[in-house]
Amino acid sequence: MFFHMRRPDSSRGGVNGCRRRQLSIAISAALGLWPWQECAAQSDALVAEYKVKAAYLYKIAGYVQWPTHALPEPESPLVVGLLGADRLADELAQIVADRRVDTHPVVLRKLRRGDPVTGLHMLFIGRTESASVPDILAATRGKPVLTITEQETDFSAGSMVNFVLFDDKVRFDVAPRQSELANLKISARLLTVARRLARD
C-alpha cells in the first residue's frame, strides 16, 4: 500500500490544529524522538548520538515502501549499508537482532569507500565521509536505495534523509522528491514529524 501526502491544513489552531499536534506527538513517540540531553546525561554524548540514530534508522525503514522487484519475497532481506559509521552499525545490530521490518529480516553491511552499493536498500553515510557524499550518492542514482547522511545540506547532492541536531534533539530533514526519483514511497506519517521537507 502506498501512502500519499495530504496538503497541510492552513489553519494553526482549533480542532484541526489540535489533531495535528496529537498526531505529531503520537508519531514522535513511535519514532523515538526523545530529548538529546536525556541520553547524553546517561552516557557519553557521542555514544548517545549513535544510539538515537540507530533507533531512527530502524524506525524509518518501517515508513518506506520499496518497489516489488527490490524486495520480491516476504522473506527477502532488507539490506542496510553503513559507510564511515562502524560504531553506529554496532548499535543498529543490537536493535535489529530479533526484529524485522514488516516481514523482512534486516542485514547490515559495514562498507568502506569504493565498495559497491549493489543490493542495498538503505545507505547511511557517516560524517567522516562528508566530503565524498556527492560521489557516493552518484553510485546510487536511479536505484531504489534510501540514502541518509549526517549533514545539514540543501539535498543538492541527492540524499533523501539528513540527520541534524536541533533544539538538543536528533531530528531529520527529508527530501520527498529525491525518494520519488528512486521509486521509493515515504509515508506521509513520517513526513509529518520531519523537521523540514525539501520542496525541490
C-alpha positions as CSV (number, residue, x, y, z in Angstrom):
1,M,0.0,0.0,0.0
2,F,1.4,3.4,-1.0
3,F,1.0,6.4,1.3
4,H,0.1,9.7,-0.3
5,M,0.9,13.2,1.1
6,R,-2.1,15.4,2.0
7,R,-1.9,19.2,1.6
8,P,-1.3,20.6,5.1
9,D,-4.3,22.4,6.7
10,S,-3.5,26.1,6.6
11,S,-5.2,26.7,10.0
12,R,-3.0,26.9,13.0
13,G,-5.5,26.5,15.8
14,G,-8.8,24.9,16.6
15,V,-9.7,21.3,16.2
16,N,-7.6,20.7,13.2
17,G,-4.5,22.2,14.8
18,C,-5.1,20.1,17.9
19,R,-5.4,16.9,15.9
20,R,-2.2,17.7,14.0
21,R,-0.3,18.2,17.3
22,Q,-1.8,15.0,18.7
23,L,-0.7,13.1,15.6
24,S,2.8,14.6,15.7
25,I,3.2,13.6,19.4
26,A,2.0,10.0,18.7
27,I,4.3,9.5,15.7
28,S,7.2,11.2,17.6
29,A,6.8,8.7,20.4
30,A,6.7,5.8,17.9
31,L,9.9,7.0,16.2
32,G,11.7,7.6,19.4
33,L,12.1,11.4,19.3
34,W,13.5,11.7,22.7
35,P,15.5,14.7,24.0
36,W,19.1,14.6,23.2
37,Q,20.1,15.9,26.7
38,E,18.4,13.0,28.4
39,C,20.5,10.5,26.5
40,A,23.7,12.5,26.9
41,A,23.2,12.6,30.7
42,Q,23.2,8.8,30.9
43,S,26.3,8.2,28.8
44,D,28.9,9.8,26.6
45,A,27.3,12.2,24.2
46,L,28.7,10.5,21.1
47,V,27.6,7.1,22.2
48,A,24.1,8.5,22.9
49,E,24.0,10.0,19.4
50,Y,24.8,6.7,17.8
51,K,22.0,5.0,19.9
52,V,19.5,7.6,18.8
53,K,20.4,7.5,15.2
54,A,20.5,3.7,15.1
55,A,16.9,3.7,16.5
56,Y,15.9,6.2,13.9
57,L,17.3,4.1,11.1
58,Y,15.3,1.0,12.2
59,K,12.1,3.0,12.7
60,I,12.4,5.0,9.4
61,A,12.7,1.8,7.4
62,G,9.2,0.9,8.6
63,Y,7.8,4.0,6.9
64,V,9.3,3.4,3.5
65,Q,7.9,1.2,0.7
66,W,10.3,-0.3,-1.8
67,P,9.3,-1.4,-5.3
68,T,8.3,-5.0,-5.6
69,H,11.4,-6.0,-7.6
70,A,13.6,-4.7,-4.8
71,L,12.0,-7.0,-2.1
72,P,10.3,-9.7,-4.2
73,E,9.5,-12.1,-1.4
74,P,8.2,-11.7,2.1
75,E,11.4,-13.2,3.5
76,S,13.7,-11.1,1.2
77,P,16.3,-9.4,3.5
78,L,16.3,-5.7,3.7
79,V,20.0,-4.8,3.4
80,V,21.4,-1.7,5.1
81,G,24.8,-0.4,4.2
82,L,26.7,1.8,6.6
83,L,29.7,3.8,5.4
84,G,32.0,5.5,7.8
85,A,29.8,4.5,10.7
86,D,31.0,1.3,12.3
87,R,30.0,2.2,15.8
88,L,26.6,3.2,14.7
89,A,26.4,-0.1,12.8
90,D,27.2,-2.0,16.1
91,E,24.3,-0.2,17.8
92,L,22.0,-0.9,15.0
93,A,23.0,-4.6,15.0
94,Q,21.7,-4.9,18.6
95,I,18.4,-3.3,17.7
96,V,17.6,-5.5,14.6
97,A,18.9,-8.7,16.1
98,D,15.5,-10.1,16.8
99,R,13.3,-7.8,14.8
100,R,12.1,-7.4,11.2
101,V,10.9,-4.6,9.0
102,D,7.4,-5.8,8.2
103,T,8.2,-9.4,7.2
104,H,11.8,-8.7,6.1
105,P,14.9,-9.7,8.2
106,V,17.5,-6.9,8.3
107,V,21.0,-7.5,7.1
108,L,23.8,-5.0,7.9
109,R,26.8,-4.3,5.7
110,K,29.7,-2.3,7.0
111,L,31.2,-0.6,3.9
112,R,34.5,1.1,3.0
113,R,34.9,3.8,0.5
114,G,34.8,2.3,-3.0
115,D,32.7,-0.8,-2.0
116,P,29.8,-1.5,-4.4
117,V,26.3,-0.4,-3.4
118,T,24.7,-3.2,-5.3
119,G,21.9,-4.9,-3.4
120,L,21.4,-2.2,-0.8
121,H,18.0,-0.9,0.2
122,M,19.3,1.7,2.6
123,L,22.7,3.5,2.7
124,F,23.8,5.5,5.7
125,I,26.8,7.8,5.1
126,G,28.7,8.9,8.3
127,R,30.1,12.3,8.8
128,T,33.6,11.2,8.3
129,E,32.7,10.6,4.6
130,S,31.0,14.0,4.2
131,A,33.5,15.2,1.6
132,S,32.7,12.2,-0.6
133,V,28.9,12.3,-0.3
134,P,28.3,13.5,-3.9
135,D,30.4,10.8,-5.4
136,I,28.9,8.1,-3.2
137,L,25.3,9.2,-3.9
138,A,26.1,9.3,-7.6
139,A,26.5,5.5,-7.4
140,T,23.0,5.1,-6.1
141,R,21.3,7.4,-8.5
142,G,18.3,5.7,-10.2
143,K,18.4,2.8,-7.8
144,P,15.8,2.1,-5.0
145,V,18.2,2.9,-2.2
146,L,17.1,5.2,0.7
147,T,20.1,7.4,1.3
148,I,20.8,9.0,4.7
149,T,23.5,11.4,5.8
150,E,24.6,13.2,8.9
151,Q,25.0,16.6,7.4
152,E,22.6,19.5,7.1
153,T,22.5,20.3,3.4
154,D,20.2,21.6,0.7
155,F,19.9,18.0,-0.6
156,S,21.6,19.1,-3.9
157,A,23.9,16.0,-3.7
158,G,20.9,13.7,-3.8
159,S,20.4,12.5,-0.3
160,M,16.9,11.7,0.9
161,V,17.1,12.0,4.7
162,N,19.6,14.1,6.7
163,F,20.1,13.7,10.4
164,V,20.5,17.1,12.2
165,L,20.8,18.3,15.8
166,F,18.1,20.8,16.6
167,D,16.9,22.1,20.0
168,D,19.0,19.5,21.8
169,K,17.4,16.6,19.9
170,V,18.4,14.4,17.0
171,R,16.0,15.3,14.2
172,F,15.8,14.7,10.5
173,D,15.1,16.5,7.3
174,V,13.5,14.7,4.3
175,A,13.6,15.3,0.5
176,P,10.4,13.5,-0.8
177,R,11.3,14.3,-4.4
178,Q,14.6,12.6,-4.2
179,S,12.9,9.4,-2.9
180,E,10.3,9.5,-5.6
181,L,13.0,9.6,-8.3
182,A,14.4,6.4,-6.8
183,N,10.9,4.8,-6.9
184,L,10.6,4.9,-3.1
185,K,7.4,5.8,-1.2
186,I,7.9,7.6,2.1
187,S,4.8,7.5,4.4
188,A,3.1,10.8,5.0
189,R,3.1,9.9,8.6
190,L,6.9,10.0,8.6
191,L,6.9,13.3,6.8
192,T,4.7,14.8,9.4
193,V,7.4,14.6,12.1
194,A,10.3,15.6,9.9
195,R,11.9,18.9,11.0
196,R,12.0,20.1,7.4
197,L,10.8,18.9,4.0
198,A,12.8,19.9,0.9
199,R,10.4,21.2,-1.7
200,D,12.7,21.0,-4.8
